[in-house]
């Protein structure tokens, strides 16, 4: 076999592969044997039909087609190795010459990993914002805890923000109640939002047995985004009574004896969460610095596929949340053009980062053992809400294990880069980065996990 490579672009190559006919012989023999098992020819037992008879009965062309289909993947793979190419995606293969008993020639165009010089990644310097925990942050957490132990008392007054109301609600179009758009006896917290635009504004000032109508738009179903007439009736107004934040409450709601101890614990837990957020920001900042050090040509097909996948994922999440894309963009203060530009920038950075991490993993000669793969399978199953064994079976059956191995290697490469980095906050303090997990996420520092385990 002979092969030659033509560089079509920094991310696409064309292989021309010549295969002498003697190298096709095993595939031809296998094709004749397979066809012999499939046809009935008088005078010959099934599977014992000679090649000449098959040529007359079925045609030499059918045999050649089957043999070529069998040999192409193998020769394509050999050509990739011979020319040291790393493909991305499936190739476009075209048989350009076929001379029986002489030669087979075919071409394969495929996207390839770009070649680039790996920048220095040891000791990267980056900065992140300071950790700030305000009294308002602590108060917000304490109030949320008090609300968990709150009681409701029926009141004879108009509803206000923060009250709980029991409502009957129906949405109509052209006077007809829409399917799935009618509820009764539903408890709703005024000011919570997220249900129907205009509902909270309508409820404020309404008393029990009062009704009100307003126009809104549905956020789901076939009529999403269309104007509908909504009628809401309040049947009960309840006021939320929060318990006093004192020592008695601390003993009821926690393992602490005093409100001061509970307050300190809330602040400490907030600080722990903020430190994890800061470490995650540091990880991203280090990767951003590394990306700025190198220019990597990206395959258009890979960028397009990732863009489509991310866009579809965002749309699904918004649909599940009952939010239209228009509403989301309005809340984010973005135009469609700004959203698309930001999404493409993030996708291009993500794809470039993958190429860098793959190269770092290779340079560092990183590997994956069975225990790491098993732990990653369990983590991925938990993230998707699936049974770990069922998830693992699916991954093996659909040959996704190499993709998971690549994820682990990239995580290890990222940990290698980040743990050698020098990251400081705005005040000049070093940021702890030793708790980066193999999947690239930030975990609890070991010391803090141990403290939690000892306190349980």
C-alpha positions in Angstrom: 0.0 0.0 0.0 1.2 3.5 -0.8 -0.3 6.7 0.6 0.2 10.4 0.0 -1.3 13.3 2.0 -2.3 16.7 0.7 -2.9 19.5 3.2 -6.2 21.3 2.2 -6.1 23.6 5.2 -4.5 23.6 8.6 -7.4 21.4 9.8 -8.3 19.3 6.7 -6.2 16.8 4.8 -6.8 14.6 1.7 -5.2 11.2 1.6 -4.6 9.3 -1.7 -4.2 5.6 -1.1 -3.1 3.0 -3.6 -3.8 -0.7 -2.7 -2.2 -3.4 -4.9 -4.6 -6.1 -5.8 -2.7 -8.8 -3.9 -3.5 -7.0 -0.7 -7.2 -7.3 -1.6 -7.0 -11.1 -1.9 -8.0 -11.8 1.8 -11.0 -9.5 1.4 -11.9 -11.0 -2.0 -11.8 -14.5 -0.6 -14.0 -13.5 2.4 -16.4 -11.9 0.0 -16.7 -15.0 -2.2 -17.2 -17.1 0.9 -19.9 -14.9 2.3 -21.8 -14.8 -1.0 -21.5 -18.5 -1.4 -23.3 -18.9 1.9 -26.1 -16.6 0.6 -27.0 -18.1 -2.8 -28.4 -21.4 -4.1 -26.9 -22.8 -7.3 -28.1 -26.2 -8.6 -25.4 -28.8 -8.4 -23.5 -27.0 -5.6 -23.9 -27.2 -1.9 -24.5 -24.0 -0.1 -21.2 -22.4 0.8 -19.3 -24.5 -1.8 -20.1 -22.5 -4.9 -16.8 -21.8 -6.9 -15.7 -18.2 -7.5 -16.2 -18.5 -11.3 -19.8 -19.6 -10.8 -20.4 -16.7 -8.4 -18.9 -14.3 -11.0 -21.4 -15.6 -13.6 -24.4 -15.8 -11.2 -23.9 -12.7 -9.1 -21.3 -10.7 -11.0 -17.7 -9.8 -10.3 -18.7 -6.3 -9.5 -20.8 -7.3 -6.5 -17.8 -9.3 -5.1 -15.5 -6.4 -5.7 -17.9 -4.0 -3.9 -18.0 -6.2 -0.9 -14.3 -6.7 -0.8 -13.6 -3.0 -1.2 -16.1 -2.1 1.6 -14.2 -4.5 3.8 -10.7 -3.3 3.1 -11.3 0.5 2.9 -11.5 1.1 6.7 -8.4 -0.9 7.4 -6.3 0.8 4.7 -7.6 4.2 5.7 -6.5 3.6 9.3 -3.1 2.4 8.1 -2.7 5.6 6.0 -3.5 7.8 9.0 -0.8 6.1 11.1 1.7 6.2 8.2 1.2 10.0 7.8 0.8 10.6 11.6 -2.6 12.2 11.2 -5.2 12.5 14.0 -8.7 12.6 12.4 -11.7 14.4 13.7 -15.0 13.0 12.6 -15.7 10.7 9.7 -13.9 10.9 6.4 -15.4 11.5 2.9 -14.2 8.5 0.9 -14.2 8.3 -2.9 -12.9 5.4 -5.0 -11.0 7.1 -7.8 -9.5 4.0 -9.6 -10.4 0.4 -9.8 -8.6 -1.9 -12.2 -9.5 -5.5 -11.7 -6.5 -7.6 -10.7 -4.4 -4.5 -10.9 -5.0 -1.7 -8.4 -7.5 0.0 -6.1 -7.1 3.8 -5.5 -9.2 5.9 -3.3 -9.1 9.3 -1.6 -10.2 10.2 1.9 -10.8 13.8 3.0 -11.1 14.3 6.7 -10.8 17.0 9.4 -7.7 16.6 11.4 -6.3 17.9 14.7 -4.4 21.2 14.0 -0.7 21.2 14.5 0.5 24.0 16.8 3.3 24.8 19.2 2.3 24.1 22.8 3.0 27.2 24.8 4.8 27.0 28.2 2.1 26.0 30.8 4.2 25.7 34.0 3.8 28.5 36.5 1.1 30.5 34.7 0.1 33.7 36.6 -3.5 34.8 36.8 -5.7 36.8 39.1 -9.3 36.6 40.4 -11.6 38.7 42.5 -11.5 38.7 46.3 -13.9 36.6 48.4 -16.5 38.8 49.8 -19.1 37.7 52.4 -21.3 40.5 53.4 -23.7 40.7 56.4 -26.5 40.8 53.8 -25.3 37.4 52.4 -25.5 35.9 55.9 -28.9 37.5 56.6 -30.3 36.1 53.4 -29.2 32.6 54.3 -30.6 33.0 57.9 -33.9 34.3 56.5 -34.1 31.3 54.1 -33.6 29.0 57.2 -36.3 30.8 59.1 -38.7 30.5 56.2 -38.3 26.7 56.3 -39.7 26.7 59.9 -42.3 29.4 59.2 -46.0 29.0 59.9 -49.0 30.4 57.9 -51.8 32.3 59.4 -55.1 33.2 57.6 -55.6 37.0 57.5 -58.6 39.1 56.6 -56.8 41.7 54.4 -55.6 42.2 50.9 -52.6 40.2 49.7 -49.1 41.8 49.7 -45.7 40.7 48.5 -44.5 37.6 50.5 -48.1 36.5 51.4 -49.3 33.0 50.4 -52.6 32.9 48.5 -54.8 30.1 47.5 -56.0 30.7 43.9 -58.1 29.4 41.1 -56.7 30.3 37.7 -57.8 29.8 34.1 -56.3 30.9 30.8 -58.6 31.4 27.8 -58.3 32.3 24.2 -61.4 33.4 22.2 -63.4 32.6 25.3 -62.4 28.9 25.5 -60.4 27.5 28.4 -57.1 26.1 27.1 -56.1 22.5 27.8 -53.8 22.3 30.8 -54.3 26.0 31.6 -56.7 25.7 34.5 -55.9 25.1 38.1 -57.9 25.4 41.4 -56.9 25.5 45.0 -53.3 26.2 44.2 -51.0 27.7 46.9 -48.8 30.5 45.5 -46.4 32.9 47.1 -47.0 36.5 45.9 -43.9 37.9 44.3 -42.3 34.6 43.6 -42.5 35.0 39.9 -41.8 32.4 37.2 -45.4 31.3 36.5 -47.2 33.9 34.4 -46.2 37.4 33.6 -48.6 39.8 35.3 -49.8 37.3 37.9 -47.9 38.9 40.9 -49.0 42.4 39.9 -52.6 41.2 39.7 -52.5 39.4 43.1 -51.2 42.4 45.1 -54.2 44.1 46.7 -56.6 41.3 46.1 -58.6 39.9 49.0 -60.4 36.5 49.5 -63.3 35.9 47.1 -62.0 38.6 44.7 -61.3 38.0 41.0 -59.3 39.8 38.4 -58.5 39.4 34.7 -55.3 40.3 32.9 -53.6 39.5 29.6 -50.4 37.4 29.6 -48.4 35.0 27.4 -48.1 31.2 27.9 -44.5 30.0 28.4 -45.1 26.4 27.2 -47.3 24.3 25.0 -48.5 24.9 21.4 -49.5 28.5 22.1 -46.2 29.6 23.7 -45.7 33.3 23.2 -49.3 34.0 22.3 -51.5 36.4 24.2 -54.2 34.8 26.4 -56.8 36.1 28.8 -56.2 35.0 32.4 -58.7 35.1 35.2 -57.5 34.6 38.7 -59.6 34.3 41.9 -58.2 34.5 45.4 -59.9 32.1 47.9 -57.6 32.7 50.9 -54.8 35.0 52.0 -52.2 33.7 54.5 -49.5 35.6 56.2 -46.1 34.0 56.8 -44.9 34.1 60.4 -41.2 33.6 60.9 -39.8 32.3 64.1 -37.5 34.6 66.1 -33.8 34.0 65.4 -32.7 33.2 68.9 -31.1 30.4 70.9 -34.3 28.3 70.9 -34.5 28.5 67.1 -30.8 27.6 66.8 -31.5 24.4 68.9 -34.6 23.6 66.8 -33.0 24.2 63.3 -29.4 23.0 63.9 -26.9 21.2 66.1 -25.9 24.5 67.7 -27.0 25.8 71.1 -27.0 29.5 70.4 -28.0 31.8 67.6 -24.5 33.3 67.6 -23.0 29.8 66.9 -25.5 29.2 64.1 -24.8 32.6 62.6 -21.0 31.9 62.6 -21.6 28.5 60.9 -23.7 30.1 58.2 -20.9 32.6 57.5 -18.3 29.8 57.5 -20.4 27.7 55.0 -20.8 30.7 52.8 -17.1 31.2 52.9 -16.5 27.6 51.9 -18.8 28.0 49.0 -17.2 31.2 48.0 -13.8 29.6 48.1 -14.9 26.9 45.8 -16.4 29.5 43.4 -13.1 31.4 43.6 -11.1 28.2 42.8 -13.4 27.5 39.8 -12.8 31.1 38.6 -9.1 30.6 39.1 -9.2 27.5 37.0 -11.0 29.4 34.2 -8.6 32.3 34.5 -5.5 30.1 34.1 -7.0 28.4 31.1 -7.9 31.8 29.6 -4.3 33.0 30.0 -3.0 29.8 28.3 -5.5 30.3 25.4 -4.2 33.9 24.9 -0.7 32.5 24.4 -1.5 30.5 21.3 -3.5 30.7 18.1 -5.0 27.5 17.0 -6.8 26.9 13.7 -10.2 25.2 14.4 -12.1 22.8 12.1 -15.3 24.6 11.0 -17.3 21.4 11.2 -16.3 20.8 14.8 -17.2 24.3 15.8 -20.5 24.2 14.0 -21.5 20.8 15.6 -20.6 22.1 19.0 -22.4 25.4 18.4 -25.6 23.5 17.4 -25.3 21.2 20.4 -24.9 24.0 22.9 -27.7 26.0 21.3 -30.0 23.1 21.4 -29.1 22.4 25.1 -29.8 26.0 26.1 -33.2 25.9 24.3 -34.1 22.7 26.1 -33.2 24.1 29.4 -35.2 27.2 28.8 -38.2 25.1 27.7 -38.1 23.0 30.8 -37.9 26.2 32.9 -40.9 27.7 31.0 -38.9 30.6 29.6 -38.9 31.7 26.0 -35.6 32.7 24.3 -37.0 36.2 23.9 -37.6 36.5 27.6 -34.2 35.0 28.4 -32.4 37.5 26.2 -34.4 40.4 27.7 -33.4 39.3 31.2 -29.8 39.0 30.2 -29.9 42.4 28.4 -28.6 40.8 25.1 -29.7 41.0 21.5 -29.8 37.8 19.4 -26.7 38.9 17.6 -24.8 39.5 20.9 -26.0 36.1 22.3 -24.8 34.3 19.1 -21.5 36.1 19.1 -20.9 35.3 22.8 -21.9 31.6 22.3 -19.5 31.2 19.4 -16.7 32.8 21.3 -17.2 30.4 24.2 -17.4 27.4 21.9 -14.2 28.4 20.1 -12.4 28.8 23.4 -13.7 25.4 24.6 -12.6 23.6 21.4 -9.2 25.3 21.4 -8.8 24.3 25.1 -9.6 20.7 24.2 -6.7 20.7 21.7 -4.4 22.2 24.2 -5.3 19.8 27.0 -5.0 16.8 24.6 -1.4 17.9 23.8 -0.5 18.5 27.4 -1.8 15.0 28.3 0.4 13.6 25.6 3.4 15.6 26.6 3.0 14.6 30.3 2.4 11.0 29.3 -0.8 10.9 31.4 -2.8 7.7 31.6 -6.1 6.4 33.0 -6.5 3.3 35.2 -9.6 1.2 35.7 -10.4 2.8 39.1 -10.3 6.3 37.6 -12.6 5.2 34.7 -15.0 3.6 37.2 -15.1 6.7 39.4 -15.7 8.9 36.3 -18.5 6.6 35.1 -20.2 7.0 38.5 -19.8 10.8 38.5 -21.2 11.1 35.0 -24.1 8.8 35.9 -24.9 10.9 39.0 -24.8 14.1 37.0 -27.3 12.7 34.5 -29.5 11.1 37.2 -29.0 7.6 35.9 -28.2 4.3 37.5 -24.4 3.9 37.4 -24.5 0.3 36.1 -27.0 1.1 33.4 -25.0 4.2 32.4 -21.8 2.1 32.2 -23.6 -0.6 30.1 -24.8 2.1 27.7 -21.3 3.6 27.4 -19.8 0.3 26.6 -22.5 -0.8 24.2 -22.2 2.4 22.1 -18.4 2.6 22.2 -18.3 5.8 24.2 -15.6 4.6 26.6 -12.8 6.2 24.5 -14.6 9.6 24.8 -14.8 9.2 28.6 -11.1 8.3 28.8 -10.4 11.5 26.8 -12.4 13.5 29.3 -10.4 12.1 32.2 -7.1 12.8 30.4 -8.2 16.4 29.8 -9.2 16.8 33.4 -5.8 15.5 34.5 -4.0 17.8 32.0 -6.0 20.7 33.4 -5.1 19.8 36.9 -1.5 19.6 36.0 -1.6 23.1 34.5 -3.7 24.7 37.3 -1.8 23.2 40.2 1.4 24.6 39.0 -0.1 28.0 38.4 0.3 31.1 40.6 -3.1 32.6 41.1 -3.7 35.6 43.5 -6.8 37.5 44.5 -7.2 41.2 44.1 -5.6 41.7 47.5 -2.5 39.7 46.6 -3.4 36.5 48.5 -2.6 33.1 47.0 -5.7 31.1 45.9 -5.8 27.4 46.9 -5.9 25.2 43.8 -5.0 21.7 45.1 -8.6 20.5 45.2 -9.1 20.2 41.4 -10.9 16.9 40.6 -9.9 14.7 37.6 -13.0 15.8 35.7 -11.9 19.4 35.8 -14.3 20.5 38.5 -13.4 21.9 41.9 -14.0 19.7 44.9 -14.0 20.4 48.7 -10.5 20.8 50.1 -9.5 17.6 51.9 -9.0 19.3 55.2 -12.5 20.7 55.2 -14.0 17.4 54.2 -12.2 15.8 57.1 -13.6 18.4 59.4 -17.1 17.7 58.3 -16.7 14.0 58.7 -15.3 14.5 62.3 -18.3 16.7 63.2 -20.9 14.2 62.1 
